[in-house]
């Protein structure tokens, strides 16, 4: 929709881009239409539609209410008392939008007649009329049945690892702004689930005892080092990064961030899991380095896997595909990083122990 809206020529310079052609020359271009992602784009899109109604609405009176009162950005909703009236609303809506350079596509209707009339009239391959589910403002809707329903995602299987993250993810998939499923949520938990929830709730209460300093103790005069640790087990992989700020004889170390991943369902050897954890750490370290925007004295990466260290310190071509791809990515992400081995005896000696 945005690319259908022209901007005033006086504003073209605000959307100037530079392109390097095949000869290496810099060629300037202007974006002459509204650009998605700019702050003004949503307003300009809505304002243009309203101006279109003001300019052309008298010719298509049945199309005015859907655009002025039944629109959510570029989704337009309309209705009528009879199938015949619905056809006329749809045709006027199509013609009004077309007058402004906005051809409509992907129509949905509760009556086949409305879709068929548009399809025959303009022979648009984008028009859909099958009995299928679609989304309307986040709700799942069946046009042919004219009913809302819920989408909960792929069902869990016995081999799925039931983690707190997975449970939360499944619950978050249920989008219910109108409260249709409220009676379901108000039912009491069965005893076995109540026991599990009580255990989880007790664990969650321990979070209140944890506090993380916001300030990383970094000053313009500080010497900064980053230290990253990774670890893996058959259940999960983890990575954690600390910043060490040196000021004269004083050294302060602060937690920056961490990241975890559940181990794949397909069993893997511990060395492969450790290597995957190092890749997770490498990506996290690259992100932290970019965001801190500080001159770093050094970056250190620590792992308790001697096998992984041996893989990382050799050319990727020596290894088979799984190892080769990950080693290559790690080396590209961590150029200039100092790799170190640390024995993982306890969680106190190894900050990211799984």
Secondary structure as UniProt FT lines:
FT   HELIX           2..4
FT   HELIX           9..15
FT   STRAND          16..20
FT   TURN            22..23
FT   STRAND          26..30
FT   TURN            36..37
FT   TURN            39..40
FT   HELIX           41..56
FT   HELIX           57..59
FT   HELIX           61..69
FT   STRAND          71..72
FT   TURN            73..74
FT   STRAND          75..76
FT   HELIX           83..99
FT   TURN            100..101
FT   HELIX           112..122
FT   TURN            125..126
FT   STRAND          133..136
FT   TURN            137..138
FT   STRAND          139..142
FT   TURN            143..146
FT   STRAND          147..149
FT   TURN            158..159
FT   HELIX           164..172
FT   TURN            177..178
FT   TURN            180..181
FT   HELIX           182..185
FT   HELIX           191..205
FT   HELIX           206..209
FT   TURN            220..221
FT   STRAND          223..232
FT   STRAND          236..247
FT   TURN            248..249
FT   STRAND          250..262
FT   HELIX           270..292
FT   STRAND          296..303
FT   HELIX           306..312
FT   HELIX           316..318
FT   HELIX           321..333
FT   TURN            334..336
FT   STRAND          338..341
FT   TURN            347..349
FT   TURN            351..352
//
